[in-house]
Amino acid sequence: MTISFEGRVAIVTGAGGGLGRAYALELAKRGAKVVVNDLGGARDGSGHSDAALKVVEEIEAMGGEAMSNGGSVSEYEQMVEMVARAKERWGGVHVLINNAGILRDKSFTKMEPADFEMVVRVHLIGSAFATKACWDLMREQNYGRILMTASSTGLFGNFGQANYGAAKLGLAGLTKTLYLEGAKNNIKVNTLAPVAATRMTEDIFPEEAFKLFGPENVVPAALYLVSEDSPTNAIVGAGAGGYHSAWVTMNKGVLLPPAERTVEGFAANWDKISDRAGDFVPQSGAEQSAVIIAQLQAAMKG
Ligand SMILES: NC(=O)c1ccc[n+]([C@@H]2O[C@H](COP(=O)([O-])OP(=O)(O)OC[C@H]3O[C@@H](n4cnc5c(N)ncnc54)[C@H](O)[C@@H]3O)[C@@H](O)[C@H]2O)c1
């Protein structure tokens, strides 16, 4: 079955190159009208260029429809204006891929507070702003597909990327609340952790690996996660043809009797508290309290 985006309007932020460009081209090939957003800066976020315009020209050259937008995701008013233009020209916005990003890597010891703030501002605040700018429209339409771009750094950590990792796990957290709030209006929200050879990784990957990790390998995962029949609240990893899922899990832990609720009691029970046997994937934060209440009820009965 072909997965079509005919009749859909999609915004891809940071689509002037790398992964975003690959998403924009494939969305357009499959019939979407695409807003190609990119302020066209350098890898660290400085400067501007017409990168978005070039991708629009590529889409038009293959017979697709696109418009460029040079707004910065970290400026809310610019995101509101971008969404207003898309609505004015094409009548709605159905898909948002939050992809824009920058890097300012340094060990935490050497990292300037301003570099921490800037990276969080582009990835986390920027994705929240672009999403907020689309949100009411998606609710009115009773249709929205939103993808947050996280990273293995956010999910699992990486030396030298404290700012980036904090922002990226924040995006997985944003997904987890928005999927709940969007559900009744058919808004689905997912998180992607890509691995791809782009300018962001050109000095990280060895040359041979760089060839294997073309951005086109991430496109199937990204587009499925914003398609009509997408799951919601998934965390998916993709790169070089490898596709997998990740979860935030919790175990059942223990309910300690009042006498053992001491630092020493906690320490004595650490093996049980940290044992992964029987862990599960809570579907909302309320499940943490639900587990405790169930344990309290069982203890009262027993
Ligand atoms: N390449 C990887 O292996 C990898 C791994 C994990 C996560 N990611 C994430 O994937 C996304 C795409 O990265 P990429 O590898 O294609 O790198 P890239 O540098 O080619 O793409 C990022 C794009 O975002 C744009 N951008 C930066 N700040 C912006 C802003 N304020 N407003 C609008 N656009 C802005 C840049 O101009 C650039 O074109 C990023 O969020 C990145 O963190 C990439």
The ligand as an SDF file (V2000), in Angstrom:
LIG
                    3D

 44 48  0  0  0  0  0  0  0  0999 V2000
   22.7980   13.7770   11.7230 N   0  0  0  0  0  0  0  0  0  0  0  0
   22.6630   12.9990   12.7860 C   0  0  0  0  0  0  0  0  0  0  0  0
   23.3050   11.9310   12.9310 O   0  0  0  0  0  0  0  0  0  0  0  0
   21.7040   13.3840   13.8600 C   0  0  0  0  0  0  0  0  0  0  0  0
   21.6690   12.6060   15.0280 C   0  0  0  0  0  0  0  0  0  0  0  0
   20.7480   12.9140   16.0070 C   0  0  0  0  0  0  0  0  0  0  0  0
   19.8970   13.9890   15.8340 C   0  0  0  0  0  0  0  0  0  0  0  0
   19.9830   14.7540   14.6960 N   0  0  0  0  0  0  0  0  0  0  0  0
   19.0640   15.8770   14.5840 C   0  0  0  0  0  0  0  0  0  0  0  0
   18.4640   15.8910   13.3080 O   0  0  0  0  0  0  0  0  0  0  0  0
   18.1310   17.2440   12.9550 C   0  0  0  0  0  0  0  0  0  0  0  0
   18.6800   17.5780   11.5810 C   0  0  0  0  0  0  0  0  0  0  0  0
   20.0880   17.5900   11.6540 O   0  0  0  0  0  0  0  0  0  0  0  0
   21.0630   17.3600   10.3910 P   0  0  0  0  0  0  0  0  0  0  0  0
   21.9780   16.2700   10.7960 O   0  0  0  0  0  0  0  0  0  0  0  0
   20.2670   17.2380    9.1550 O   0  0  0  0  0  0  0  0  0  0  0  0
   21.9410   18.6990   10.4430 O   0  0  0  0  0  0  0  0  0  0  0  0
   21.8980   20.0260    9.5510 P   0  0  0  0  0  0  0  0  0  0  0  0
   22.8140   20.9740   10.2290 O   0  0  0  0  0  0  0  0  0  0  0  0
   22.1500   19.6970    8.1280 O   0  0  0  0  0  0  0  0  0  0  0  0
   20.3880   20.4990    9.6640 O   0  0  0  0  0  0  0  0  0  0  0  0
   19.8870   21.3820   10.6290 C   0  0  0  0  0  0  0  0  0  0  0  0
   19.2280   22.5360    9.9190 C   0  0  0  0  0  0  0  0  0  0  0  0
   18.5590   23.3540   10.8830 O   0  0  0  0  0  0  0  0  0  0  0  0
   18.7050   24.6930   10.4750 C   0  0  0  0  0  0  0  0  0  0  0  0
   18.5160   25.5920   11.6170 N   0  0  0  0  0  0  0  0  0  0  0  0
   19.3510   25.8040   12.6530 C   0  0  0  0  0  0  0  0  0  0  0  0
   18.8350   26.7010   13.5110 N   0  0  0  0  0  0  0  0  0  0  0  0
   17.6270   27.0520   13.0070 C   0  0  0  0  0  0  0  0  0  0  0  0
   16.6110   27.9400   13.4500 C   0  0  0  0  0  0  0  0  0  0  0  0
   16.7480   28.6450   14.5780 N   0  0  0  0  0  0  0  0  0  0  0  0
   15.4970   28.0780   12.6960 N   0  0  0  0  0  0  0  0  0  0  0  0
   15.3550   27.3760   11.5390 C   0  0  0  0  0  0  0  0  0  0  0  0
   16.2930   26.5340   11.0680 N   0  0  0  0  0  0  0  0  0  0  0  0
   17.4140   26.3670   11.7920 C   0  0  0  0  0  0  0  0  0  0  0  0
   20.1230   24.7690    9.9130 C   0  0  0  0  0  0  0  0  0  0  0  0
   20.2990   25.9090    9.0800 O   0  0  0  0  0  0  0  0  0  0  0  0
   20.2380   23.4310    9.1910 C   0  0  0  0  0  0  0  0  0  0  0  0
   19.9020   23.5270    7.8280 O   0  0  0  0  0  0  0  0  0  0  0  0
   18.6840   18.1180   14.0880 C   0  0  0  0  0  0  0  0  0  0  0  0
   17.6650   18.3910   15.0170 O   0  0  0  0  0  0  0  0  0  0  0  0
   19.7230   17.2230   14.7200 C   0  0  0  0  0  0  0  0  0  0  0  0
   19.9820   17.5740   16.0530 O   0  0  0  0  0  0  0  0  0  0  0  0
   20.8620   14.4740   13.7180 C   0  0  0  0  0  0  0  0  0  0  0  0
  1  2  1  0
  2  3  2  0
  2  4  1  0
  4  5  1  0
  4 44  2  0
  5  6  2  0
  6  7  1  0
  7  8  2  0
  8  9  1  0
  8 44  1  0
  9 10  1  0
  9 42  1  0
 10 11  1  0
 11 12  1  0
 11 40  1  0
 12 13  1  0
 13 14  1  0
 14 15  2  0
 14 16  1  0
 14 17  1  0
 17 18  1  0
 18 19  2  0
 18 20  1  0
 18 21  1  0
 21 22  1  0
 22 23  1  0
 23 24  1  0
 23 38  1  0
 24 25  1  0
 25 26  1  0
 25 36  1  0
 26 27  1  0
 26 35  1  0
 27 28  2  0
 28 29  1  0
 29 30  1  0
 29 35  2  0
 30 31  1  0
 30 32  2  0
 32 33  1  0
 33 34  2  0
 34 35  1  0
 36 37  1  0
 36 38  1  0
 38 39  1  0
 40 41  1  0
 40 42  1  0
 42 43  1  0
M  CHG  2   8   1  16  -1
M  END
$$$$
